[in-house]
Amino acid sequence: MRKIIVGSRQSALALTQTGHVIDDLTRLSAEHGFGFTFEVHTIITKGDRILDVTLSKVGGKGLFVKEIEQAMLDKAIDMAVHSMKDMPSELPEGLINGAVPKRVDPRDCLIATGAASLGELAEGARVGTSSLRRSSQLAALRPDLVIEPVRGNIDSRLKKLESGEYDAILLAAAGLTRMGWQDRVTSYLEPEVCLPAVGQGALGIECREDDTELRRLLALYNDEQTALTVTAERTFLGALNGGCQVPIGAYAVLESGAAAVAQGQASAQAEGITVTGGESGDQGDAAGASAEQSAAVVQPGSTHSAGRVITLTGMVGTPDGSVILKETLTGTDPVWLGEEVARKLIARGAEKILADTRG
């Protein structure tokens, strides 16, 4: 009987979601005759150690996974459960994503004292977030708010809110869902309002590429729909060389071919592209200079009739929210779709925004 050593960060959320995965894999292992047992090994990452600096200023990629990946390569652990939004778009040689389980709520959420929604926050209210993606979109929506950095795990952020350091904080709904703390949510921010981070709400089960025995079990745990949509989002991120240091968001959904075609035809109109909002670089709009394009596109060699049509929205913005660029495309190949959305945003100035943000 083989014991699988599972690497995990030591936060309550990381250990909780790792525990959920181990429970599922233990059941699958028994059902399919693998006979595996599992043991958790906690690892402190660079992102866990540096709590007094915003992630955008720490620099580098994989702030919450690099030490765990090294332990895997050293064979000190066999697999790890990551929040997909923490994973770089490219993995080290020898490691793979063995499974992407079913995604939970991908949205951001508001937790506030004295307000029932984002729109009800008072002018000058202090909102805590260390995500450039969230702060960019929030500044575009509510330039009258004071956006301040907040670091730490979910527990410590909630305590800072309760102590009066902030009037509200923004968090990923998935973390609260996995902790069973949905009752703390004041309101949810729909993707149309605040586009989620790449892979938000999804987990990545990372393992060594040559561990064929473990990969056979993980293949049973993979959720195909989540894997397809997350692949589109991660391809988009990789094409822009993005990470938590830049304001990038993406969200993909899987739809029936007929529904996607109808949606695309309605938005594309005669030329196949519709522009809504201001042009990139416009000033003076309370929602920032938001420019969004959408189109129904079928890549070469593919067809909507396959029944698995992906709609991907990608976003790049300036940290101050003065420019928000969005593109929405539909297609059947997640890799092509991610690359194409990135290409269109680059053509509209996304690369300069990202370069300026990185400094």
NUKE-420216 format. One record per residue (C-alpha): residue number from 1; x, y, z. Coordinates in Angstrom, 3 decimals, padded with zeros to 6 digits, always signed. Layout:
% NUKE-420216
[NUM [X Y Z]]
...
This chain:
% NUKE-420216
[1 [+000.000 +000.000 +000.000]]
[2 [+001.492 +003.310 -001.066]]
[3 [+001.368 +006.420 +001.108]]
[4 [+000.935 +009.647 -000.905]]
[5 [+002.591 +012.656 +000.731]]
[6 [+000.576 +015.794 +000.003]]
[7 [+002.234 +019.205 +000.255]]
[8 [+000.168 +022.117 +001.538]]
[9 [+000.591 +025.644 +002.782]]
[10 [-000.199 +025.876 +006.468]]
[11 [-003.069 +028.387 +006.333]]
[12 [-006.494 +027.253 +007.476]]
[13 [-007.868 +027.600 +003.950]]
[14 [-005.020 +025.636 +002.344]]
[15 [-005.347 +022.815 +004.872]]
[16 [-009.136 +022.782 +004.544]]
[17 [-009.144 +022.482 +000.766]]
[18 [-006.325 +019.924 +000.897]]
[19 [-008.406 +017.923 +003.356]]
[20 [-011.418 +018.026 +001.038]]
[21 [-009.298 +016.763 -001.861]]
[22 [-007.768 +013.978 +000.233]]
[23 [-011.252 +012.845 +001.285]]
[24 [-012.313 +012.667 -002.370]]
[25 [-009.146 +010.888 -003.488]]
[26 [-009.363 +008.392 -000.608]]
[27 [-012.853 +007.470 -001.766]]
[28 [-011.795 +007.175 -005.420]]
[29 [-008.733 +005.156 -004.439]]
[30 [-010.864 +002.645 -002.557]]
[31 [-013.501 +002.442 -005.297]]
[32 [-010.935 +001.750 -008.027]]
[33 [-008.591 -000.504 -006.094]]
[34 [-005.560 +001.777 -005.759]]
[35 [-005.267 +001.319 -002.013]]
[36 [-003.518 +004.649 -001.439]]
[37 [-003.307 +006.375 +001.909]]
[38 [-002.527 +010.088 +002.263]]
[39 [-000.470 +012.221 +004.627]]
[40 [-000.192 +016.039 +004.702]]
[41 [+003.174 +017.796 +004.897]]
[42 [+002.963 +021.570 +005.468]]
[43 [+005.370 +023.941 +003.725]]
[44 [+005.892 +027.691 +004.231]]
[45 [+006.188 +029.626 +000.961]]
[46 [+007.712 +033.008 +000.193]]
[47 [+004.222 +034.502 -000.126]]
[48 [+003.405 +033.252 +003.387]]
[49 [+006.538 +034.780 +004.907]]
[50 [+006.209 +038.275 +003.423]]
[51 [+003.084 +039.857 +004.855]]
[52 [+004.021 +043.531 +005.107]]
[53 [+004.314 +044.158 +001.345]]
[54 [+001.647 +043.938 -001.342]]
[55 [+002.040 +041.022 -003.743]]
[56 [+002.539 +043.375 -006.673]]
[57 [+005.684 +044.733 -004.992]]
[58 [+007.153 +041.407 -003.892]]
[59 [+007.964 +040.449 -007.479]]
[60 [+008.396 +037.088 -009.160]]
[61 [+005.895 +034.369 -009.996]]
[62 [+004.738 +031.401 -007.997]]
[63 [+004.971 +033.186 -004.657]]
[64 [+002.717 +030.595 -003.020]]
[65 [+003.880 +027.464 -004.850]]
[66 [+007.632 +027.574 -005.590]]
[67 [+008.847 +025.925 -002.370]]
[68 [+006.112 +023.295 -002.665]]
[69 [+007.110 +022.526 -006.251]]
[70 [+010.750 +022.164 -005.239]]
[71 [+009.744 +019.677 -002.548]]
[72 [+007.883 +017.720 -005.224]]
[73 [+010.880 +017.694 -007.545]]
[74 [+013.033 +016.563 -004.608]]
[75 [+010.481 +013.764 -003.967]]
[76 [+009.885 +014.976 -000.425]]
[77 [+006.188 +015.153 -001.380]]
[78 [+004.195 +013.461 -004.147]]
[79 [+001.482 +016.002 -004.948]]
[80 [+000.080 +019.339 -003.878]]
[81 [-003.286 +021.062 -003.839]]
[82 [-003.081 +024.661 -005.046]]
[83 [-005.583 +027.434 -005.533]]
[84 [-005.368 +027.652 -009.307]]
[85 [-005.156 +031.445 -009.214]]
[86 [-001.839 +031.106 -007.343]]
[87 [-000.267 +028.881 -009.999]]
[88 [+001.989 +030.392 -012.698]]
[89 [+000.876 +029.741 -016.270]]
[90 [+004.014 +027.655 -016.864]]
[91 [+005.008 +024.810 -014.547]]
[92 [+008.576 +023.628 -013.905]]
[93 [+009.897 +020.862 -016.118]]
[94 [+008.894 +017.506 -014.702]]
[95 [+005.685 +018.716 -013.033]]
[96 [+002.136 +018.753 -014.407]]
[97 [-001.400 +019.550 -013.365]]
[98 [-002.674 +016.040 -012.776]]
[99 [-006.268 +017.113 -012.179]]
[100 [-008.520 +020.143 -012.067]]
[101 [-011.516 +019.319 -009.825]]
[102 [-014.922 +020.893 -010.300]]
[103 [-014.800 +024.642 -009.829]]
[104 [-016.695 +026.392 -007.054]]
[105 [-017.907 +030.003 -007.080]]
[106 [-015.421 +032.041 -009.194]]
[107 [-016.696 +035.466 -008.131]]
[108 [-015.198 +038.088 -005.885]]
[109 [-017.293 +039.194 -002.948]]
[110 [-017.686 +042.221 -000.729]]
[111 [-017.644 +041.951 +003.051]]
[112 [-018.666 +045.260 +004.559]]
[113 [-019.786 +046.877 +007.773]]
[114 [-022.692 +049.288 +007.413]]
[115 [-023.394 +048.770 +003.695]]
[116 [-025.401 +046.130 +001.845]]
[117 [-023.604 +046.400 -001.502]]
[118 [-020.700 +047.997 -003.305]]
[119 [-022.978 +050.772 -004.498]]
[120 [-024.040 +051.605 -000.939]]
[121 [-020.524 +052.174 +000.385]]
[122 [-020.140 +055.776 +001.517]]
[123 [-017.891 +058.146 -000.388]]
[124 [-014.371 +057.830 +000.998]]
[125 [-015.010 +054.389 +002.473]]
[126 [-011.809 +052.391 +003.030]]
[127 [-011.772 +049.141 +001.063]]
[128 [-009.031 +046.583 +001.621]]
[129 [-007.504 +044.514 -001.170]]
[130 [-003.959 +043.753 -002.250]]
[131 [-005.037 +042.529 -005.684]]
[132 [-004.174 +044.941 -008.499]]
[133 [-006.897 +043.276 -010.569]]
[134 [-009.556 +044.028 -007.967]]
[135 [-008.291 +047.522 -007.155]]
[136 [-008.136 +048.466 -010.844]]
[137 [-011.737 +047.447 -011.491]]
[138 [-012.945 +048.892 -008.191]]
[139 [-011.288 +052.238 -008.928]]
[140 [-013.022 +052.295 -012.305]]
[141 [-016.406 +051.590 -010.744]]
[142 [-016.054 +053.736 -007.602]]
[143 [-013.232 +056.290 -007.925]]
[144 [-014.517 +057.960 -004.737]]
[145 [-013.452 +055.023 -002.555]]
[146 [-010.119 +054.776 -000.738]]
[147 [-008.466 +051.501 -001.722]]
[148 [-005.880 +050.263 +000.774]]
[149 [-003.690 +047.135 +000.803]]
[150 [-004.531 +044.242 +003.110]]
[151 [-002.482 +041.049 +003.458]]
[152 [-002.811 +037.897 +005.523]]
[153 [-005.070 +034.869 +005.490]]
[154 [-008.857 +035.066 +005.420]]
[155 [-009.115 +034.989 +009.216]]
[156 [-006.742 +037.912 +009.757]]
[157 [-008.365 +040.000 +007.022]]
[158 [-011.782 +039.508 +008.569]]
[159 [-010.405 +040.515 +011.978]]
[160 [-008.929 +043.695 +010.479]]
[161 [-012.356 +044.536 +009.060]]
[162 [-014.045 +043.856 +012.409]]
[163 [-011.501 +046.021 +014.252]]
[164 [-012.398 +049.025 +012.090]]
[165 [-009.225 +049.207 +009.983]]
[166 [-011.434 +048.982 +006.880]]
[167 [-015.042 +049.680 +006.009]]
[168 [-015.047 +046.761 +003.589]]
[169 [-012.745 +044.152 +002.095]]
[170 [-012.825 +042.198 -001.161]]
[171 [-012.151 +038.461 -001.133]]
[172 [-012.546 +035.473 -003.430]]
[173 [-015.903 +033.851 -002.721]]
[174 [-014.374 +030.390 -003.191]]
[175 [-012.239 +030.659 -000.071]]
[176 [-015.201 +031.577 +002.096]]
[177 [-017.250 +028.782 +000.507]]
[178 [-014.598 +026.173 +001.249]]
[179 [-014.310 +027.398 +004.840]]
[180 [-018.103 +027.317 +005.250]]
[181 [-018.220 +031.059 +005.897]]
[182 [-020.656 +032.125 +003.176]]
[183 [-022.737 +033.890 +005.823]]
[184 [-019.993 +036.516 +006.102]]
[185 [-020.542 +037.684 +002.523]]
[186 [-022.301 +041.034 +002.149]]
[187 [-022.723 +040.806 -001.623]]
[188 [-021.225 +039.029 -004.615]]
[189 [-019.574 +040.858 -007.500]]
[190 [-020.692 +039.374 -010.796]]
[191 [-017.990 +038.830 -013.453]]
[192 [-019.485 +041.673 -015.481]]
[193 [-018.711 +043.992 -012.555]]
[194 [-015.375 +042.569 -011.419]]
[195 [-013.752 +039.983 -013.666]]
[196 [-012.209 +037.201 -011.543]]
[197 [-008.562 +036.180 -011.455]]
[198 [-007.435 +033.458 -013.819]]
[199 [-008.527 +030.112 -012.395]]
[200 [-010.327 +031.676 -009.421]]
[201 [-012.568 +029.132 -007.710]]
[202 [-010.647 +026.197 -009.192]]
[203 [-007.960 +023.987 -007.690]]
[204 [-004.914 +022.510 -009.370]]
[205 [-003.604 +019.120 -008.249]]
[206 [+000.077 +019.172 -009.163]]
[207 [+002.256 +016.074 -009.326]]
[208 [+005.373 +014.728 -011.017]]
[209 [+004.967 +013.956 -014.691]]
[210 [+006.612 +010.545 -014.338]]
[211 [+004.348 +009.407 -011.477]]
[212 [+002.056 +007.361 -013.725]]
[213 [+000.425 +005.497 -010.839]]
[214 [-000.734 +008.680 -009.100]]
[215 [-001.701 +010.274 -012.405]]
[216 [-004.101 +007.401 -013.095]]
[217 [-005.968 +008.208 -009.885]]
[218 [-005.929 +011.960 -010.501]]
[219 [-007.369 +011.458 -013.984]]
[220 [-010.499 +010.072 -012.322]]
[221 [-010.779 +013.267 -010.273]]
[222 [-010.458 +015.676 -013.188]]
[223 [-013.523 +017.721 -014.150]]
[224 [-013.456 +018.155 -017.924]]
[225 [-015.594 +021.302 -018.035]]
[226 [-013.479 +023.073 -015.432]]
[227 [-010.267 +021.902 -017.099]]
[228 [-011.352 +023.312 -020.474]]
[229 [-012.363 +026.720 -019.162]]
[230 [-009.324 +027.052 -016.893]]
[231 [-007.058 +026.092 -019.820]]
[232 [-008.477 +029.006 -021.822]]
[233 [-007.891 +031.399 -018.909]]
[234 [-004.365 +030.157 -018.174]]
[235 [-003.396 +030.302 -021.838]]
[236 [-004.548 +033.918 -021.881]]
[237 [-002.450 +034.647 -018.787]]
[238 [+000.609 +032.984 -020.267]]
[239 [+000.298 +034.869 -023.550]]
[240 [+000.426 +038.131 -021.590]]
[241 [+003.207 +036.889 -019.293]]
[242 [+000.953 +037.803 -016.406]]
[243 [+000.884 +037.170 -012.700]]
[244 [-000.326 +038.749 -009.472]]
[245 [+001.937 +041.771 -010.096]]
[246 [-000.269 +043.085 -012.901]]
[247 [-004.013 +043.858 -013.225]]
[248 [-005.194 +040.923 -015.372]]
[249 [-008.477 +039.041 -015.129]]
[250 [-010.134 +036.294 -017.143]]
[251 [-013.214 +034.134 -016.902]]
[252 [-014.395 +031.409 -019.256]]
[253 [-017.678 +029.525 -019.334]]
[254 [-018.756 +026.473 -021.306]]
[255 [-021.986 +026.846 -023.262]]
[256 [-024.034 +024.909 -025.775]]
[257 [-023.022 +025.651 -029.348]]
[258 [-026.437 +027.055 -030.288]]
[259 [-026.527 +029.433 -027.324]]
[260 [-023.029 +030.703 -028.013]]
[261 [-023.739 +031.294 -031.691]]
[262 [-026.916 +033.223 -030.881]]
[263 [-025.087 +035.323 -028.323]]
[264 [-022.234 +035.980 -030.702]]
[265 [-024.547 +036.940 -033.573]]
[266 [-026.427 +039.358 -031.346]]
[267 [-023.253 +041.058 -030.154]]
[268 [-021.237 +040.843 -033.349]]
[269 [-023.910 +042.298 -035.654]]
[270 [-022.934 +042.785 -039.268]]
[271 [-019.169 +043.122 -038.882]]
[272 [-018.723 +040.575 -036.137]]
[273 [-017.488 +043.095 -033.553]]
[274 [-019.274 +045.567 -031.334]]
[275 [-017.541 +048.146 -029.159]]
[276 [-019.275 +049.309 -025.990]]
[277 [-018.097 +051.933 -023.527]]
[278 [-015.353 +054.459 -024.292]]
[279 [-012.235 +053.991 -026.344]]
[280 [-009.113 +053.027 -024.431]]
[281 [-007.517 +056.123 -023.033]]
[282 [-010.734 +058.151 -022.659]]
[283 [-011.000 +060.072 -019.403]]
[284 [-013.792 +061.432 -017.244]]
[285 [-016.139 +058.424 -017.157]]
[286 [-017.133 +057.439 -013.628]]
[287 [-016.475 +053.826 -014.589]]
[288 [-013.039 +054.633 -015.997]]
[289 [-012.154 +054.326 -019.663]]
[290 [-013.706 +050.936 -020.211]]
[291 [-013.625 +049.522 -023.706]]
[292 [-015.075 +046.099 -024.370]]
[293 [-015.333 +044.118 -027.585]]
[294 [-017.115 +040.853 -028.216]]
[295 [-017.423 +038.519 -031.139]]
[296 [-018.491 +035.019 -032.069]]
[297 [-015.431 +033.405 -033.603]]
[298 [-014.802 +029.880 -034.834]]
[299 [-011.115 +029.118 -035.134]]
[300 [-009.788 +027.310 -038.225]]
[301 [-010.693 +023.657 -038.249]]
[302 [-013.258 +023.920 -035.451]]
[303 [-017.030 +024.200 -035.297]]
[304 [-019.660 +025.279 -032.790]]
[305 [-021.614 +022.090 -033.498]]
[306 [-019.140 +020.139 -031.349]]
[307 [-021.380 +021.212 -028.438]]
[308 [-018.550 +022.442 -026.197]]
[309 [-018.248 +026.130 -026.953]]
[310 [-016.188 +028.273 -024.610]]
[311 [-016.809 +031.970 -024.051]]
[312 [-013.756 +033.724 -022.658]]
[313 [-013.548 +037.286 -021.371]]
[314 [-010.118 +038.737 -020.722]]
[315 [-009.276 +042.015 -019.049]]
[316 [-006.225 +044.240 -018.617]]
[317 [-006.388 +047.547 -016.763]]
[318 [-004.250 +050.302 -015.373]]
[319 [-003.728 +050.168 -011.600]]
[320 [-005.697 +053.401 -011.132]]
[321 [-008.657 +052.113 -013.153]]
[322 [-008.485 +054.928 -015.692]]
[323 [-008.289 +052.368 -018.517]]
[324 [-009.995 +048.986 -018.504]]
[325 [-009.671 +046.901 -021.675]]
[326 [-011.866 +043.832 -022.185]]
[327 [-012.328 +041.302 -024.962]]
[328 [-014.899 +038.528 -025.161]]
[329 [-014.643 +035.753 -027.751]]
[330 [-016.212 +032.339 -028.261]]
[331 [-014.523 +029.283 -029.703]]
[332 [-014.054 +025.551 -029.264]]
[333 [-010.293 +025.322 -028.716]]
[334 [-009.311 +026.728 -025.287]]
[335 [-005.672 +027.279 -026.233]]
[336 [-006.522 +029.148 -029.427]]
[337 [-009.141 +031.149 -027.573]]
[338 [-006.779 +032.247 -024.802]]
[339 [-004.110 +033.263 -027.303]]
[340 [-006.591 +035.135 -029.497]]
[341 [-008.112 +037.155 -026.653]]
[342 [-004.602 +038.088 -025.533]]
[343 [-003.619 +039.028 -029.087]]
[344 [-006.609 +041.330 -029.446]]
[345 [-005.888 +043.058 -026.152]]
[346 [-002.218 +043.479 -027.071]]
[347 [-003.302 +045.096 -030.325]]
[348 [-005.329 +047.596 -028.285]]
[349 [-002.494 +048.585 -025.965]]
[350 [-002.509 +045.953 -023.215]]
[351 [+001.201 +045.264 -023.543]]
[352 [+002.097 +048.894 -022.806]]
[353 [-000.211 +048.940 -019.788]]
[354 [+001.444 +045.797 -018.421]]
[355 [+004.952 +047.056 -019.137]]
[356 [+004.234 +050.353 -017.378]]
[357 [+002.770 +048.466 -014.393]]
[358 [+005.793 +046.202 -014.085]]
[359 [+008.053 +049.272 -014.294]]
